[in-house]
Each structure stands twice: as C-alpha cells, then as structure tokens.
Amino acid sequence: MTDKRIGVVGSGIAGLMCGQRLKEAGHSVFLLDKGRRSGGRMSTRNKESWQWDHGAQYFTVRDDRFASYVDTWKKNGVVIEWFDLFPGQASEKTEARYLGVNGMNSIPKNLSSGLNIHQSMCVDTIDYKKSTWNLVMKSGEVFTCEELVLTPPLPQVVNLLKESNLFNQLTDSSKLASVEYEKGLSLMLVLDKPSLIPPPGCLKLDNGLVSWIADNSQKEGFPNQNCITVHASPKYADDTWDEGSNRVAEAMIQSIEPLLGANVVDWHIHRWLYAFAKNPLKSSFYRDTNMHLTIAGDAFISSRVESAALSGLSAAESLIQSLK
Ligand SMILES: Cc1cc2nc3c(=O)[nH]c(=O)nc-3n(C[C@H](O)[C@H](O)[C@H](O)COP(=O)(O)OP(=O)(O)OC[C@H]3O[C@@H](n4cnc5c(N)ncnc54)[C@H](O)[C@@H]3O)c2cc1C
C-alpha cells in the first residue's frame, strides 16, 4: 500500500470492480462518473411505477475469478439464474444466464458499497504534470490523483486523451484508436396487459429491425407492470440513428406485434452511441507505466459484462503490483 491516490473514471462494472479491488488492497481510490447512478450499460430505467433493464440483459460466467464474485452475489440475493438455454434453440449449448434481482443495476449498486464515488461528474479534460493527474470536470471542479484509470468506452477515452493533447505521448496509441463500437437502440414499452412472450420471458429475433425482446415482468424482483425491452439490430440502430423516434418506435412495434398481443400505452427510446466493441483488443487492459495511466473496460478481450469486470479486476491487480 502507498499513499498515492488513484482516480478511476467511470463506474460501470469495469470501474467498480477495479475500485473495489484497489480499496480491498488498502489503496486510496475515488471514482468519477458523469451519470446520476453507477452501472453504465448495466442500467435499469425507472419511470413512475414502470421498470426496464435497457442495457445488458443478462451475463454469463466462464472465468473462475468472476465466478467467485457471482457466487457471493447469488448467496446475497443480488443475482439469480434466469435460464440456461434460449427458448426454441435446442441446438445451442446450455450455459447459465444470470440477471440482477430487481434489475441489472442491482450488481453495480452492490459493488458501489463503501466506495468513494462522485456521480454527475463529467471529466472534460485531463492533464499530467509533475507526477500528478489533474482531472477537470465540465462543471469546473478539479480532482487530482497520482494514478489514473480510465474505463469509459474506448473511443471516448481516445477522444478525451486527444482533446487533452496526451494521445500522441502514449505507447501503442494506434492500437487504442483501432477499436470501433456498434451503435445500439433500446425501445422500452408499457403494455395494457401481459405480453405473449413465453417463459422465461425473452426471445432472440432476426426480423431485420429487432434482435431481442424481453418481458421484464417475468424477471425476478420486477414489478408486474408489463414492461417490455426491445433491442434494435445493430444495423437498424445505425441506419435510423438520425431518424425521429416516433417513426422508429412505430416500425419496431409493428414488427413484433404478434408477440405483444396487447396495446402499447407508453414507450421510450434510448440510443447507445457505444453499445458493443466490434473488434476488442486481445489484452485484458492497457497500462502506460511512465504516464501512470491504465485503461480498462469492455474494449478488452470481449464486449460482455464478464470481460469488462475482469478487465477492471486485472487492471487493479497490475496497479497493486506496481505500487508495491
Ligand atoms: C443494449 C445493450 C445490451 C447489452 N447486452 C448485454 C448482455 O446481454 N450481456 C452482456 O454480457 N453484455 C451486454 N452488453 C454489454 C455490456 O453491457 C458491457 O460490455 C459492459 O456493461 C461494459 O461495462 P464497462 O464498465 O466497460 O463500460 P460502461 O458500462 O459503459 O461504463 C463506463 C462508465 O463511464 C462513464 N463515463 C463515460 N465518459 C465519462 C466522462 N467523460 N466522465 C465521467 N464518466 C464517464 C459512463 O457514464 C459509464 O458509467 C450490452 C450492452 C448494451 C448497450
């Protein structure tokens, strides 16, 4: 343990796993996130009594390090197994799919416990001088630290580094700039009666517009409010990025009408500029020792909840070693 402060930008699963591991090792760590709540793409949207998971829908576990966290979450009622085989896809291999009880956000909420997190803090520029990082917020506030960990989607990290005139000082900068993300679009519906989506309450689709539909009312801990999440296919999200929401929602609803079997009484759209990394890097995180800068998140290994978590964890382990 040292007296060096570690600043982590982003409190999605990567930032939170990193922050918790550093804190556990006795380091002084703070997190900054532009959102009002932690979780990033593992978010649960509430409006009146309605509730939807509108980012990640479930996660899988393939690595023992992550499995030990998931076991604790299971014991504490934070996560539960949802299903192990996609409905109607008997040829697929079975694999447990977990969801957060009462919403995917229950996991980041649980991981936030005891961490020093500053929400609604959008990092605007960063500067490294005299062995100190100065992080300037859009609001004008300034935070300082000696080690910096950046976990927003990689293109946002690259932009931040470029706008701060630091990008060209990094080793392997072209590798970082090579990662591209797919756009995403989540349509959240409220129905006037239960949907016709069969148990366990989700279907993978391929109708050109929609790739996924889930009935949140069938998920553990959700209110019985007939709230449906519909994800556009990446191509449709991209093609309609600049189109009006009314037209997009109408077309998507029409394409899934037989599965709804009910009237839509309310809807909302959320567009994700950075949904999934198309070409993630092969390493689990990036570190520039001279700059005291670490980068983690789902742009490393694969664009999934588990990989993002492991990226944050591996970044923390590496920092712990180098600060010894
Ligand atoms: C629609 C959708 C569906 C998905 N479905 C699945 C699924 O079913 N299963 C699965 O495993 N994965 C799924 N994913 C992918 C999964 O959600 C991500 O891989 C994972 O959550 C990424 O975590 P992260 O911590 O790397 O990034 P994020 O969750 O994006 O966290 C980054 C954080 O950085 C913050 N931030 C960004 N810029 C700044 C700034 N300048 N200042 C301060 N804070 C900043 C953001 O607010 C955010 O909280 C899905 C993603 C989407 C969008």
The ligand as a MOL file (V3000), in Angstrom:
LIG
                    3D

  0  0  0     0  0            999 V3000
M  V30 BEGIN CTAB
M  V30 COUNTS 53 58 0 0 0
M  V30 BEGIN ATOM
M  V30 1 C -28.1870 -2.5390 -25.3040 0
M  V30 2 C -27.0580 -3.3520 -24.7180 0
M  V30 3 C -27.2660 -4.6920 -24.4080 0
M  V30 4 C -26.2450 -5.4650 -23.8740 0
M  V30 5 N -26.4860 -6.7640 -23.5400 0
M  V30 6 C -25.5280 -7.4810 -22.9240 0
M  V30 7 C -25.8120 -8.7920 -22.4380 0
M  V30 8 O -26.9530 -9.2730 -22.5330 0
M  V30 9 N -24.8020 -9.4840 -21.8370 0
M  V30 10 C -23.5380 -8.9660 -21.6750 0
M  V30 11 O -22.6670 -9.6370 -21.0980 0
M  V30 12 N -23.2640 -7.7080 -22.1080 0
M  V30 13 C -24.2160 -6.9680 -22.7080 0
M  V30 14 N -23.9430 -5.6900 -23.1250 0
M  V30 15 C -22.5620 -5.1730 -22.9830 0
M  V30 16 C -22.2560 -4.8070 -21.5100 0
M  V30 17 O -23.3150 -4.0190 -21.0210 0
M  V30 18 C -20.9540 -4.0320 -21.4800 0
M  V30 19 O -19.9320 -4.8100 -22.0890 0
M  V30 20 C -20.4800 -3.6870 -20.0540 0
M  V30 21 O -21.5470 -3.3010 -19.2270 0
M  V30 22 C -19.4370 -2.5910 -20.1650 0
M  V30 23 O -19.0050 -2.1590 -18.9000 0
M  V30 24 P -17.8860 -1.0250 -18.7720 0
M  V30 25 O -17.6840 -0.7570 -17.3340 0
M  V30 26 O -16.7090 -1.4300 -19.5920 0
M  V30 27 O -18.4840 0.2480 -19.5290 0
M  V30 28 P -19.7680 1.1380 -19.1800 0
M  V30 29 O -20.8110 0.3150 -18.5320 0
M  V30 30 O -20.1200 1.8620 -20.4250 0
M  V30 31 O -19.2210 2.1590 -18.0780 0
M  V30 32 C -18.4890 3.3140 -18.4310 0
M  V30 33 C -18.8720 4.4380 -17.4800 0
M  V30 34 O -18.0740 5.5790 -17.8180 0
M  V30 35 C -18.8510 6.7430 -17.6020 0
M  V30 36 N -18.2550 7.8370 -18.3970 0
M  V30 37 C -18.0960 7.9190 -19.7440 0
M  V30 38 N -17.4720 9.0650 -20.0830 0
M  V30 39 C -17.2420 9.7370 -18.9220 0
M  V30 40 C -16.6420 11.0000 -18.6030 0
M  V30 41 N -16.1190 11.7930 -19.5530 0
M  V30 42 N -16.6050 11.3820 -17.3000 0
M  V30 43 C -17.1050 10.5820 -16.3230 0
M  V30 44 N -17.6820 9.3820 -16.5670 0
M  V30 45 C -17.7330 8.9640 -17.8400 0
M  V30 46 C -20.2430 6.3450 -18.0830 0
M  V30 47 O -21.2450 7.1690 -17.5140 0
M  V30 48 C -20.3300 4.8920 -17.6160 0
M  V30 49 O -20.9720 4.7730 -16.3580 0
M  V30 50 C -24.9580 -4.8820 -23.6370 0
M  V30 51 C -24.7650 -3.5350 -23.9160 0
M  V30 52 C -25.8020 -2.7750 -24.4460 0
M  V30 53 C -25.5810 -1.3000 -24.7090 0
M  V30 END ATOM
M  V30 BEGIN BOND
M  V30 1 1 1 2
M  V30 2 1 2 3
M  V30 3 2 2 52
M  V30 4 2 3 4
M  V30 5 1 4 5
M  V30 6 1 4 50
M  V30 7 2 5 6
M  V30 8 1 6 7
M  V30 9 1 6 13
M  V30 10 2 7 8
M  V30 11 1 7 9
M  V30 12 1 9 10
M  V30 13 2 10 11
M  V30 14 1 10 12
M  V30 15 2 12 13
M  V30 16 1 13 14
M  V30 17 1 14 15
M  V30 18 1 14 50
M  V30 19 1 15 16
M  V30 20 1 16 17
M  V30 21 1 16 18
M  V30 22 1 18 19
M  V30 23 1 18 20
M  V30 24 1 20 21
M  V30 25 1 20 22
M  V30 26 1 22 23
M  V30 27 1 23 24
M  V30 28 2 24 25
M  V30 29 1 24 26
M  V30 30 1 24 27
M  V30 31 1 27 28
M  V30 32 2 28 29
M  V30 33 1 28 30
M  V30 34 1 28 31
M  V30 35 1 31 32
M  V30 36 1 32 33
M  V30 37 1 33 34
M  V30 38 1 33 48
M  V30 39 1 34 35
M  V30 40 1 35 36
M  V30 41 1 35 46
M  V30 42 1 36 37
M  V30 43 1 36 45
M  V30 44 2 37 38
M  V30 45 1 38 39
M  V30 46 1 39 40
M  V30 47 2 39 45
M  V30 48 1 40 41
M  V30 49 2 40 42
M  V30 50 1 42 43
M  V30 51 2 43 44
M  V30 52 1 44 45
M  V30 53 1 46 47
M  V30 54 1 46 48
M  V30 55 1 48 49
M  V30 56 2 50 51
M  V30 57 1 51 52
M  V30 58 1 52 53
M  V30 END BOND
M  V30 END CTAB
M  END
